[in-house]
């Protein structure tokens, strides 16, 4: 699982970095100015960021990779501001998909193909930590997790908190990368790639330990049931 996640993540990195350098090479100034609003107009500055936030929320709500949102947020707005906008955009996408699944339960169940029962059994008792662990992994269906949580009526506050906390490491990695491409810092890009590999392996390790704990608890419950039946 670990090597596959790293490889898939590195492919995504190559695509994003390539797109960033393409924008830089062809000087798509109109795009940058439309989003960044580098002028002095306060209204323009705010509107640009709100527009990007809204687009980021919709993009991630429909299953788009939040890493792309983080990368381009830093590319257009800088490291610190890009991080906040990217994290807020990912959270907004999580909120939209979750409440879509709550309002249109049957449609969400069809989309996730009957995985609601599994989500309900696991998330109901450990919502924050399981959500946090799932978000640590760099690839996988963010949309599927959001829909499953909404359709299963997982407590929203704990789900959102776990999501935002789990989003932080990958958001940091990709905003660092986007900022590095924008300023032409190959060192910054290389550091972000290294951090990506490290954070992915940590996420896989935490996930494996959590699965091991679940299995141990299941075996203990089964043994207790047998003793009770005896």
C-alpha positions as a Python dict, from the first residue, in 0.01 Angstrom:
ca = {
    (1, 'X'): (0, 0, 0),
    (2, 'X'): (274, 248, 97),
    (3, 'X'): (482, 230, -226),
    (4, 'X'): (171, 250, -444),
    (5, 'X'): (51, 561, -262),
    (6, 'X'): (392, 724, -296),
    (7, 'X'): (409, 648, -671),
    (8, 'X'): (57, 775, -735),
    (9, 'X'): (130, 1085, -531),
    (10, 'X'): (454, 1151, -720),
    (11, 'X'): (264, 1128, -1048),
    (12, 'X'): (24, 1392, -920),
    (13, 'X'): (320, 1607, -814),
    (14, 'X'): (473, 1584, -1161),
    (15, 'X'): (146, 1691, -1320),
    (16, 'X'): (105, 1989, -1085),
    (17, 'X'): (466, 2104, -1113),
    (18, 'X'): (446, 2071, -1491),
    (19, 'X'): (129, 2281, -1496),
    (20, 'X'): (291, 2540, -1273),
    (21, 'X'): (597, 2574, -1494),
    (22, 'X'): (372, 2586, -1801),
    (23, 'X'): (184, 2882, -1656),
    (24, 'X'): (516, 3046, -1568),
    (25, 'X'): (667, 2982, -1909),
    (26, 'X'): (378, 3120, -2108),
    (27, 'X'): (320, 3410, -1870),
    (28, 'X'): (-53, 3368, -1826),
    (29, 'X'): (-65, 3709, -1662),
    (30, 'X'): (-437, 3753, -1714),
    (31, 'X'): (-511, 3439, -1509),
    (32, 'X'): (-276, 3537, -1232),
    (33, 'X'): (-404, 3894, -1215),
    (34, 'X'): (-768, 3782, -1225),
    (35, 'X'): (-713, 3558, -922),
    (36, 'X'): (-444, 3739, -728),
    (37, 'X'): (-560, 4101, -783),
    (38, 'X'): (-215, 4238, -713),
    (39, 'X'): (-335, 4598, -745),
    (40, 'X'): (-429, 4829, -461),
    (41, 'X'): (-805, 4788, -491),
    (42, 'X'): (-921, 4635, -164),
    (43, 'X'): (-1246, 4507, -315),
    (44, 'X'): (-1060, 4338, -599),
    (45, 'X'): (-820, 4175, -352),
    (46, 'X'): (-1110, 4030, -153),
    (47, 'X'): (-1315, 3924, -453),
    (48, 'X'): (-1025, 3733, -603),
    (49, 'X'): (-971, 3530, -291),
    (50, 'X'): (-1340, 3466, -238),
    (51, 'X'): (-1372, 3354, -600),
    (52, 'X'): (-1084, 3111, -562),
    (53, 'X'): (-1231, 2982, -234),
    (54, 'X'): (-1569, 2919, -396),
    (55, 'X'): (-1410, 2743, -694),
    (56, 'X'): (-1193, 2536, -460),
    (57, 'X'): (-1496, 2428, -260),
    (58, 'X'): (-1689, 2322, -568),
    (59, 'X'): (-1385, 2151, -721),
    (60, 'X'): (-1316, 1938, -415),
    (61, 'X'): (-1688, 1877, -353),
    (62, 'X'): (-1705, 1708, -693),
    (63, 'X'): (-1401, 1492, -620),
    (64, 'X'): (-1118, 1708, -751),
    (65, 'X'): (-780, 1657, -580),
    (66, 'X'): (-735, 1896, -289),
    (67, 'X'): (-359, 1884, -355),
    (68, 'X'): (-419, 2080, -677),
    (69, 'X'): (-616, 2340, -483),
    (70, 'X'): (-328, 2375, -237),
    (71, 'X'): (-63, 2397, -507),
    (72, 'X'): (-232, 2674, -705),
    (73, 'X'): (-348, 2863, -396),
    (74, 'X'): (16, 2910, -299),
    (75, 'X'): (115, 2976, -659),
    (76, 'X'): (-132, 3263, -688),
    (77, 'X'): (-148, 3398, -331),
    (78, 'X'): (178, 3302, -162),
    (79, 'X'): (269, 3048, 104),
    (80, 'X'): (87, 3166, 417),
    (81, 'X'): (-224, 3305, 254),
    (82, 'X'): (-239, 3016, 10),
    (83, 'X'): (-235, 2767, 297),
    (84, 'X'): (-533, 2929, 468),
    (85, 'X'): (-733, 2958, 146),
    (86, 'X'): (-654, 2598, 44),
    (87, 'X'): (-748, 2458, 383),
    (88, 'X'): (-1072, 2658, 386),
    (89, 'X'): (-1151, 2546, 31),
    (90, 'X'): (-1097, 2180, 120),
    (91, 'X'): (-1318, 2221, 424),
    (92, 'X'): (-1588, 2388, 214),
    (93, 'X'): (-1582, 2102, -36),
    (94, 'X'): (-1613, 1855, 250),
    (95, 'X'): (-1915, 2044, 384),
    (96, 'X'): (-2088, 2061, 44),
    (97, 'X'): (-2049, 1689, -31),
    (98, 'X'): (-2145, 1585, 322),
    (99, 'X'): (-2472, 1779, 322),
    (100, 'X'): (-2550, 1674, -33),
    (101, 'X'): (-2539, 1315, 93),
    (102, 'X'): (-2758, 1404, 390),
    (103, 'X'): (-3019, 1573, 172),
    (104, 'X'): (-3010, 1325, -117),
    (105, 'X'): (-2946, 1004, 71),
    (106, 'X'): (-3054, 757, -197),
    (107, 'X'): (-2847, 924, -468),
    (108, 'X'): (-2542, 926, -242),
    (109, 'X'): (-2586, 558, -157),
    (110, 'X'): (-2596, 474, -527),
    (111, 'X'): (-2279, 673, -586),
    (112, 'X'): (-2083, 496, -312),
    (113, 'X'): (-2223, 153, -403),
    (114, 'X'): (-2343, 17, -74),
    (115, 'X'): (-2050, 109, 150),
    (116, 'X'): (-2262, 305, 394),
    (117, 'X'): (-2300, 23, 648),
    (118, 'X'): (-1925, -16, 681),
    (119, 'X'): (-1883, 359, 733),
    (120, 'X'): (-2160, 367, 994),
    (121, 'X'): (-2017, 84, 1203),
    (122, 'X'): (-1665, 223, 1216),
    (123, 'X'): (-1716, 600, 1219),
    (124, 'X'): (-1999, 605, 1468),
    (125, 'X'): (-1768, 514, 1755),
    (126, 'X'): (-1443, 686, 1652),
    (127, 'X'): (-1539, 964, 1414),
    (128, 'X'): (-1259, 1216, 1465),
    (129, 'X'): (-963, 976, 1462),
    (130, 'X'): (-1077, 760, 1174),
    (131, 'X'): (-1151, 1068, 964),
    (132, 'X'): (-814, 1218, 1058),
    (133, 'X'): (-634, 900, 951),
    (134, 'X'): (-819, 879, 620),
    (135, 'X'): (-731, 1239, 539),
    (136, 'X'): (-362, 1181, 607),
    (137, 'X'): (-339, 954, 302),
    (138, 'X'): (-250, 1163, -5),
    (139, 'X'): (-463, 977, -259),
    (140, 'X'): (-798, 807, -249),
    (141, 'X'): (-1151, 925, -296),
    (142, 'X'): (-1209, 1237, -91),
    (143, 'X'): (-1557, 1251, -246),
    (144, 'X'): (-1634, 892, -148),
    (145, 'X'): (-1543, 958, 214),
    (146, 'X'): (-1757, 1274, 225),
    (147, 'X'): (-2059, 1104, 71),
    (148, 'X'): (-2026, 796, 291),
    (149, 'X'): (-2007, 1011, 603),
    (150, 'X'): (-2309, 1218, 503),
    (151, 'X'): (-2521, 922, 398),
    (152, 'X'): (-2431, 744, 723),
    (153, 'X'): (-2523, 1050, 933),
    (154, 'X'): (-2177, 1057, 1089),
    (155, 'X'): (-2159, 1346, 1344),
    (156, 'X'): (-2066, 1646, 1133),
    (157, 'X'): (-1864, 1845, 1388),
    (158, 'X'): (-1628, 1556, 1461),
    (159, 'X'): (-1609, 1466, 1092),
    (160, 'X'): (-1521, 1821, 986),
    (161, 'X'): (-1268, 1862, 1268),
    (162, 'X'): (-1099, 1533, 1178),
    (163, 'X'): (-1098, 1629, 811),
    (164, 'X'): (-940, 1971, 865),
    (165, 'X'): (-677, 1828, 1100),
    (166, 'X'): (-595, 1552, 853),
    (167, 'X'): (-580, 1794, 561),
    (168, 'X'): (-308, 2005, 722),
    (169, 'X'): (6, 1796, 637),
    (170, 'X'): (-72, 1751, 267),
    (171, 'X'): (-189, 2111, 239),
    (172, 'X'): (142, 2230, 382),
    (173, 'X'): (337, 2009, 143),
    (174, 'X'): (157, 2127, -168),
    (175, 'X'): (145, 2496, -81),
    (176, 'X'): (520, 2478, -21),
    (177, 'X'): (555, 2317, -361),
    (178, 'X'): (332, 2571, -538),
    (179, 'X'): (514, 2859, -376),
    (180, 'X'): (848, 2706, -475),
    (181, 'X'): (746, 2679, -841),
    (182, 'X'): (619, 3038, -839),
    (183, 'X'): (942, 3183, -704),
    (184, 'X'): (1159, 2942, -903),
    (185, 'X'): (1308, 2771, -599),
    (186, 'X'): (1412, 2417, -694),
    (187, 'X'): (1529, 2362, -336),
    (188, 'X'): (1184, 2444, -200),
    (189, 'X'): (1023, 2207, -452),
    (190, 'X'): (1268, 1930, -361),
    (191, 'X'): (1202, 1980, 11),
    (192, 'X'): (827, 1960, -48),
    (193, 'X'): (867, 1634, -243),
    (194, 'X'): (1071, 1488, 43),
    (195, 'X'): (810, 1599, 295),
    (196, 'X'): (541, 1443, 79),
    (197, 'X'): (712, 1104, 87),
    (198, 'X'): (766, 1127, 464),
    (199, 'X'): (409, 1236, 537),
    (200, 'X'): (270, 960, 315),
    (201, 'X'): (469, 690, 492),
    (202, 'X'): (363, 829, 830),
    (203, 'X'): (0, 823, 717),
    (204, 'X'): (31, 461, 601),
    (205, 'X'): (196, 364, 931),
    (206, 'X'): (-78, 531, 1137),
    (207, 'X'): (-345, 367, 919),
    (208, 'X'): (-184, 23, 960),
    (209, 'X'): (-169, 61, 1338),
    (210, 'X'): (-532, 167, 1350),
    (211, 'X'): (-638, -135, 1144),
    (212, 'X'): (-439, -360, 1372),
    (213, 'X'): (-615, -211, 1674),
    (214, 'X'): (-955, -264, 1514),
    (215, 'X'): (-874, -627, 1443),
    (216, 'X'): (-757, -683, 1800),
    (217, 'X'): (-1075, -528, 1935),
    (218, 'X'): (-1286, -742, 1700),
    (219, 'X'): (-1108, -1057, 1814),
    (220, 'X'): (-1153, -959, 2179),
    (221, 'X'): (-1524, -897, 2122),
    (222, 'X'): (-1562, -1232, 1948),
    (223, 'X'): (-1386, -1411, 2234),
    (224, 'X'): (-1608, -1235, 2485),
    (225, 'X'): (-1918, -1342, 2292),
    (226, 'X'): (-1801, -1702, 2291),
    (227, 'X'): (-1739, -1695, 2663),
    (228, 'X'): (-2082, -1543, 2721),
    (229, 'X'): (-2247, -1806, 2507),
    (230, 'X'): (-2062, -2080, 2694),
}
